[in-house]
Amino acid sequence: MAMRSRAVELGRVHVRGPLGDEGVTAEVDRALEAARALLAALPPELVYHDAEHTLGSVLPAAERYAAAEGLDDVTRSLVSIAAAFHDTGMLDAYGGHEEISARFAESAMRPLGFADEEVARVRGMILATRLPQTPRDPAERVLADADLDILGRPDFLDVNRRLRDELARKGTRVADVEWYLQQADFLRHHRYFTASARAHRDAGKRANLERLEAMARARGAR
């Protein structure tokens, strides 16, 4: 479909008409609603990868970084769709869920008239969130950074506990010192791809790394 000029705000994508009036773009909004419905059905043991992770963290960060990186309005709309769908595949699988998430996004977008190229771009963004992240273009870099925006946030340690709890519910239990060392190693080697994410989160990520290292030392790590 021919996508018109759009402005994105907190998961609601708007379109400017020929006279400058704004109205909700039905196709994009319906795609987002489809993602919200899937997120609402995620199993309760997903205490980290839950609807709040997507709608309260990744989606707003993706929209913020997309604007800061100067992406065009159409791309920003597609970033919003990709962000909304990126973890929906956890309905069917925990590991390797990104491929399923991309298929869910395609299933929602095609009946709404999105072009093949637009579907492919959303697919690429979702797959770019797989670890290790390997985004190929500016939009994919935006979503990759948004998905790990938490690494530099002040509430990182609180949210990180939910990830540990979720893994335990899935059968992976890790001792305190091992967990802190693993997480510290992840932060130490992680790099944000966009200038806006680096400017916004690098300092906080360094602070969180120092906290993790201190917590590991307090439990006997050398």
For each residue, the residues with C-beta under 8 A, 3 or more apart:
1: 27 112 113 114 115 118
2:
3: 6 74 77 118
4: 15 16 25
5: 15 16 73 74
6: 3 13 14 15 16 25 28 73 74 76 77
7: 13 14 16 22 73 76
8: 12 13 14 63 66 67 73 76 77 79 80
9: 12 13 14 63
10: 59 60 63
11: 32 55 59 60 63 80 84
12: 8 9 24 29 32
13: 6 7 8 9 24 25 28 29 32 76 77 80
14: 6 7 8 9 22 23 24 25
15: 4 5 6 22 23 24 25
16: 4 5 6 7 20 21 22
17: 20 21 22 23
18:
19:
20: 16 17
21: 16 17
22: 7 14 15 16 17
23: 14 15 17
24: 12 13 14 15 29
25: 4 6 13 14 15 28 29 77
26: 29 30
27: 1 30 31 112 113 114
28: 6 13 25 31 32 77 80 81
29: 12 13 24 25 26 32 33
30: 26 27 33 34 108 112
31: 27 28 34 35 81 84 105 108 109 112 114
32: 11 12 13 28 29 35 36 80 81 84
33: 29 30 36 37
34: 30 31 37 38 108
35: 31 32 38 39 54 81 84 85 88 104 105 108
36: 32 33 39 40 51 55 84
37: 33 34 40 41
38: 34 35 41 42 85 88 91 104
39: 35 36 42 50 51 54 55 84 87 88
40: 36 37 51
41: 37 38 91
42: 38 39 46 49 50 51 87 88 90 91
43: 46 90 91
44: 47
45: 166 169 170
46: 42 43 49 50 90 166
47: 44 50 162 165 166 169
48: 53 159 162 163 165 166
49: 42 46 53 87 90 166
50: 39 42 46 47 53 54
51: 36 39 40 42 54 55 56
52: 55 56 57
53: 48 49 50 56 57 58 87
54: 35 39 50 51 57 58 59 83 84 86 87
55: 11 36 39 51 52 59 84
56: 51 52 53 59 60
57: 52 53 54 60 61 149 150
58: 53 54 61 62 83 86 87 143 146 147 149
59: 10 11 54 55 56 62 63 80 83 84 146
60: 10 11 56 57 63 64
61: 57 58 64 65 145 146 149
62: 58 59 65 66 79 80 82 83 142 143 146
63: 8 9 10 11 59 60 66 67 76 79 80 83
64: 60 61 67 68 146 196
65: 61 62 68 69 142 145 146 194 196 197
66: 8 62 63 69 71 75 76 79 80 139 142
67: 8 63 64 70 71 76
68: 64 65 194 196
69: 65 66 138 141 142 194 195 196
70: 67
71: 66 67 75 76 79 138 139 142
72: 75 76
73: 5 6 7 8 76 77
74: 3 5 6 77 78 118
75: 66 71 72 78 79 121 138 139
76: 6 7 8 13 63 66 67 71 72 73 79 80
77: 3 6 8 13 25 28 73 74 80 81
78: 74 75 81 82 118 121 122 125 139
79: 8 62 63 66 71 75 76 82 83 125 139 142 143
80: 8 11 13 28 32 59 62 63 66 76 77 83 84
81: 28 31 32 35 77 78 84 85 105 109 122
82: 62 78 79 85 86 105 121 122 125 126 139 143
83: 54 58 59 62 63 79 80 86 125 143 146
84: 11 31 32 35 36 39 54 55 59 80 81 88
85: 35 38 81 82 88 101 102 104 105 108 122 126
86: 54 58 82 83 98 101 125 126 129 143 147
87: 39 42 49 53 54 58 90 97 101
88: 35 38 39 42 84 85 91 100 101 104 105
89: 92 93 97 98 99 100 101 102 103 104
90: 42 43 46 49 87 93 94 97 101
91: 38 41 42 43 88 100 104
92: 89 97 100
93: 89 90 96 97 100
94: 90 97 170
95:
96: 93 99 100
97: 87 89 90 92 93 94 100 101
98: 86 89 101 102 126 127 129 130
99: 89 96 102 103 127
100: 88 89 91 92 93 96 97 103 104
101: 85 86 87 88 89 90 97 98 104 105 126
102: 85 89 98 99 105 106 122 123 126 127
103: 89 99 100 106 107
104: 35 38 85 88 89 91 100 101 107 108
105: 31 35 81 82 85 88 101 102 108 109 119 122 123 126
106: 102 103 109 110 119 122 123
107: 103 104 110 111
108: 30 31 34 35 85 104 105 111 112
109: 31 81 105 106 112 114 118 119 122
110: 106 107 113 114 119
111: 107 108
112: 1 27 30 31 108 109
113: 1 27 110
114: 1 27 31 109 110 118 119
115: 1 118 119
116: 119 120
117: 120 121
118: 1 3 74 78 109 114 115 121 122
119: 105 106 109 110 114 115 116 122 123
120: 116 117 123 124
121: 75 78 82 117 118 124 125 139
122: 78 81 82 85 102 105 106 109 118 119 125 126
123: 102 105 106 119 120 126 127
124: 120 121 127 128 136 137 139 140
125: 78 79 82 83 86 121 122 128 129 135 139 140 142 143
126: 82 85 86 98 101 102 105 122 123 129 143
127: 98 99 102 123 124 130
128: 124 125 133 134 135 136 140 141 143 144
129: 86 98 125 126 133 143 144 147
130: 98 127 133 134
131:
132:
133: 128 129 130 144 147 148 193
134: 128 130
135: 125 128 140 141 143 144 193
136: 124 128 140
137: 124 140 141
138: 69 71 75 141 142 194
139: 66 71 75 78 79 82 121 124 125 142 143
140: 124 125 128 135 136 137 143 144
141: 69 128 135 137 138 144 145 193 194
142: 62 65 66 69 71 79 125 138 139 145 146 194
143: 58 62 79 82 83 86 125 126 128 129 135 139 140 146 147
144: 128 129 133 135 140 141 147 148 193
145: 61 65 141 142 148 149 192 193 194 196 197
146: 58 59 61 62 64 65 83 142 143 149 197
147: 58 86 129 133 143 144
148: 133 144 145 151 190 192
149: 57 58 61 145 146 152 153 197 201
150: 57 153 155 156 159 160
151: 148 156 187 190 201 204 205 208
152: 149 156 192 197 200 201 202 203 204 205 208
153: 149 150 156 159 201 204
154: 204
155: 150 158 159
156: 150 151 152 153 159 160 204 208
157: 160 161 208 211 212
158: 155 161 162
159: 48 150 153 155 156 162 163
160: 150 156 157 163 164 183
161: 157 158 164 165
162: 47 48 158 159 165 166
163: 48 159 160 166 167
164: 160 161 167 168 174 179
165: 47 48 161 162 168 169
166: 45 46 47 48 49 162 163 169 170
167: 163 164 170 172 173 174
168: 164 165 171 172 173 174
169: 45 47 165 166
170: 45 94 166 167
171: 168
172: 167 168
173: 167 168
174: 164 167 168 178 179 182
175: 178 179
176: 179 180 215 219
177: 180 181 216 219 220 221
178: 174 175 181 182
179: 164 174 175 176 182 183
180: 176 177 183 184 212 213 215 216 219 221
181: 177 178 184 185 216 221
182: 174 178 179 185 186
183: 160 179 180 186 187 212
184: 180 181 187 188 209 212 213 216
185: 181 182 188 189
186: 182 183 189 190
187: 151 183 184 190 205 208 209 212
188: 184 185 209
189: 185 186
190: 148 151 186 187 205
191:
192: 145 148 152 197 198 201 202
193: 133 135 141 144 145 197
194: 65 68 69 138 141 142 145 197 198
195: 69 198 199
196: 64 65 68 69 145 199 200
197: 65 145 146 149 152 192 193 194 200 201 202
198: 192 194 195 201 202
199: 195 196 202
200: 152 196 197
201: 149 151 152 153 192 197 198 204 205
202: 152 192 197 198 199 205 206
203: 152 206 207
204: 151 152 153 154 156 201 207 208
205: 151 152 187 190 201 202 208 209
206: 202 203 209 210
207: 203 204 210 211
208: 151 152 156 157 187 204 205 211 212
209: 184 187 188 205 206 212 213
210: 206 207 213 214
211: 157 207 208 214 215
212: 157 180 183 184 187 208 209 215 216
213: 180 184 209 210 216 217
214: 210 211 217 218
215: 176 180 211 212 218 219
216: 177 180 181 184 212 213 219 221
217: 213 214 220 221 222
218: 214 215
219: 176 177 180 215 216
220: 177 217
221: 177 180 181 216 217
222: 217
